[in-house]
Amino acid sequence: MGVSLKDVALRAGVSVKTVSNVVNDYPHVTPTTRARVQRAIDDLGYRPNLTARHLRKGRTGIIALAIPELGNPYFAEVAGAVIDAAARHSLTVLLDHTAGSREKEMLVTQGFGAHVIDGLILSPIRLENEDLAARGDGPPMVLLGEREYDAPYDHIMVDNVGAARAAVRHLLDIGRRRIAYLGARRESTRQPAHLRLRGWRQAILAAGLEPDESMVVATEGYDRRDGAAAMAALLDREERPDAVFAYNDLMAIGAMRTLVERGLRVPDDVAVVGFDDIEEGRYGSVSLSTVSPDKAALARLAVDCLVERIDRRDAAEPPAPRRIEPGYRLIARESTAVRRS
């Protein structure tokens, strides 16, 4: 049989209630007693019955995370960070893959019942404001990701415009003037691609230059092959860029491959900056400069907001919806090193 609260109480010389208070991290336990109980827990190898604890609260102890691309390293890293953050709340994460499909995103927002999960973290790509407004009375939900929404949900997202502006300003600071943007989209202006394009324009205008719209390349996707094809299309034009800001690291990696195949040097001929700071970008033959969102903070804030929503679901006055923007930083690596003479 497993170790019980009573066994721990006997070992520590305290009541079962005191052990319960320590296990549930209640504040009204003296440090000395807490330390004695914790020693007993460690000595006996006690593990709390999380299922029973959640059931007593009328919960499942499970939250869902829905992301658009399991194969994208950025989303994989974010998912890992969410799982770690949820574990600190003794929560299990049910992972779903929407493939960036509006139908699947709609199904996720409406298809999970309160008897399955306690709450949902959704990273939407295709949903519009009216889709979110039409959501019924499901489990609490928090939005995670780069699209802009006017919806009554907490939303954890990076400042796309500011981050893109910082990336392009870095290229300007190292002397580049013909700066391309790879990854524009023809869809809703709330898409992160449009927001990053806005940052590209703002940085160039702030430098006293006129944005050259011929340096903007639209793509259907955001993978390595999309970056490679976009870079090839750009190089086929009359005037070559001397720098590239790509929508994400995957596109930047694809673009650098095309540059090498065309006999151009990175960064001597063309400097490159990506976005996301995925691990792959750190270990190429030329390490990639990138915008690095604080993925751990994104995940922690999303989980903390969701837990608060779950805890206060029946409150008379729940917290007002919040938009929270964790930090980011520009990491300069070899792909934007100063030109060699």
N, C-alpha and C positions, 0 to 999 in steps of 0.2 A: 504494500500500500504506500501511497505517496505521503510526504510530510505534510502535516496539517498546521493550521494556525495554532491549535492547542499545543502541538509538539514544540513549536517555536516559543510559545508563551511559557511553557514549563522550563525550557532551556534558559530563557532570559529572566525568569522570575518575575514576570509581569502578567497582566490580564490579557485575555484574548482580544478584548477591545483595544488595548494599547497596541498590540501587534497589528491589528487591522488599521489603526490610525497611521502607523509607520508605513505599512504597505501601500496605503492610499495617499501617502505624503500629506497628511493633514498637519497643519502648523502647530497645533497645541500639544506638542510632545517636547519635553526638555531634550537638549542635545545629548546629555549623558544617557538618558533612557533610549533615545533613538539609536545611539551608537551600540548599546548593549543588545537591542533587538536586532540590529543589522548584523552584528557578529553571530547571533544565533541563526539568523536566516542563512548567512554564508556557510556556517559550520554544518548545518543540516541539509543545505542544498534546496531550501524551500522555493517553490515556484508558484506564484499565485494562479488561481483558476480564472483566467481572463474571460472565458466564455460565461461562466457563472456570474462574474462581476458585471459584464455587459447586459446579460439577461435581466439581472436585478434592476438595471436602469431602463429596461425596455428597449435595448439596442442590440445590434448584431456585432458591433466591434469591427465592422468592415466599411471602408470607404472605397469609392471607385475613382480611378484616374483614366480619362479618355484622351488619347493623344492621336495626332493625325498620321504619324509615320514611325513605326517601330524600327525600321531600318535606318532612320536618320540618326547619326550619332548624337546630335544635340538633344533630340527628344529622349533618346535612350539615357543620356546623362541626367536629364531633368527627372525622368521617371525614377532612376536610382536615388536621386536626392529626395524625391517625394516619399519613397518607401522608407528611407532613413528617418525623415522627419516624422512620418506617421508612427514609426516604431517607438519614438519617444513618448507618444500618447497611447501606447499599447494598442495600436490600430493595425489591422491588416489591410493591404491595398489590393483591390481587384482591378487589373489592368485591361483596358479595352482599346482596340485599334479602329479608328474611324476611316482611315485612308483618305482623309480630307473630303469625304462625301457629305453633302448636305443631308441626304436621307439618313445616313448612319449617325450623323451628329444629332439630328432630330430624334432619332430612336433612342439614343443615349439619354437625352434630356427628359424624355417622356417614358422610356421603357423600363427604367429601374424603379422598383417599388420600395417603400420604406421597410418592407419585411425582408429585403435583400441587403440593402446598404443603409448606412446612417447619413451619408452625404456624398456629393460628387464634385470632383475637380475636373473641369473640362477645358481643353485647349482647342477652341474652335477655329476653323478655317473658312467655312462656307456660310455659317449661320448669319442672318441679318438681325437687326434690332427687333423686327416684328416677329421673328421666330422665337426669340427669347421672351418677348412680351407675352406670347401665346402659351408659354409653358404653364402647365397646371400646378397643382399643389403637391409637388413631389418633395423628395428629401432636399435639405439645404444644398446649394450649389455655389461654387466659387469658380470664376473664370481665370484661366492662366494662359497668357500668350500675348501676341503682339497686335492683334486687331483692335481697333477702337470700337467701343460700344457705348450707347446710352441706354443701359439696362439696369434694372434694380438688383444687381449682384455685385459682391466684392470682385474686384478685378486686379490681378497682380500682373504687371507688365513692365517691360523696359521702355525707357524714353527713346523710341526709335529715331525721332528727328534729331535730338541732341547727340545720340551716339553716332549717327551717320555724319553729322556735322563735325564731330571730333575726328572721325576717320579721315574725312576729306581734308580737314585742316592739317592733319599730320602730313598728308601727301603734299599739300601746298608748302608746308614748313621745310620740306626737304627739296624744294625747288621745282616741283612738278606743276605744269600748267594745263596740259591737255589730259584732263582726268575723265575717264569713262566711268559709266555706271552700268553694271550688268545685272539684270534681273527685274526690270520694270514689268508691270502688268497692265492689262487693259481693263481690269475689273474695278470693283468698288474702291473709291479713294480711301476707304478705311483700312485697306489692306496694308500690312507692314511694308510691302515693296514701295508703295506710294509715299509712305511716311519717310522711308530712308532716301527716296529720291528727293523729297522736299529738303531733307538735311543736306544732300549733295548740292542742291541749288543754293541754299542759304550760305553754305561755306564758301562757295565760289563767288557769290555776290559780295560777301563780307570782305573778300580779298581784293575787291575792286575789279573783278573780271566778269565777263558775260558768259553764263552757262551755254555751252555748245550742245544743243539738243541732239545733234547728229552723233554725239558720243554716248547716247542713251540707247541701250539694246534691250528690247523686250524678250522675255522667254516664256515658254509654256510651263516649265518646271524649275526646280531649284537644285538639281543634282549635279554631279561632276560632269556628266555628258552635256547638260544644258550650259554649263559654264564654258566647256570646251568649244561647243558650237557657237556660242555668243562671241567668244574671243576670235574665232576664225572669221565670223561675219564682219567683225570690227576691223580686223587686219586686212580684209579684202577691200576696204574703202580707201579713198584717196589719201587721207591723212591719218597716220598712226597715232594712237595715244601714247603718252609717256608714263601713264599711271592708270590703274584700274581699282575702283572700289566695287566689290562684288556683294550681292545681296547676302550671301552666307559663305562660310568656309568651303563647303563642298563645291560651289561654283568657282570660288577662287582657285581651288586645287585643280579643277578642270581647265580653267583659263591658263594657269601656269604650264600645264602639260602642252597645250596648243602653242604657247610662246616658245617653249623649248623645241617643239617639232618644227617651228618656222625659223629656227636658228637665232632666236632672240634671247637675250640674257635677262634674268630676273635677279636683282633689280636694276642693273645697269641701263638696259634699254627700256624696260617697263617695270615700274614698281607696282606691287599688288597688296591690297588690304582686304581681308574678309570680315566675317561677322559670326560670332558664336563661340570661338575659342574651343573647338573640338580637339580631342587629343591627337587625331591624325595630322592636324596642321602643325603640330610641334615637331614632328619627326620626319618630314620630307627632306629631300636633298637640299631644298631651300626652305627653311622654317618660315611659317606664314605669320605676318603681322595681322592683328585681328582686334575687333571689339569683343571684350570678354564680359558678358553679363554675369552677375553674381548668381549663379544657378542654385547654390545652396540657400541663399536668402530668398530667391523666388519660391523654392519648394517649401521652406520653413514658413514663410508668410502665408502661402496658400493653405497649408495644413492648419496653421494656427487660426486663420480666419474661419476655416470650415469648422474646426472644433468649437470655436466660440458660437458659430451659428447653430451648431447641433445642441450645445449646452443651453442656448437661450431661445430655442425654437418656439417655446410656449410663453416667452416673456411678453408682457403687455406692450413694451416698447423695445423691440429689437434694435440693434445698432443700425444706423443709416448705411446704405451701400457705400463702400470705399473704393477708391482707385489708388493703388499703392505702387510706386515705382522704385524698386531696389536699384542699387548702384551698378555701374559698369566701369570698365577702364579700357584704355587703348594700350595694347601690348605691342610694342615695336620689336620685330624680329628681322631676320635676314632679308625678307622679301621687300623691305623698304629701307635697307641700309643705304647710307650715303654713297653716291657713285664713286667708284674707284677712278683715279686719274690715269 
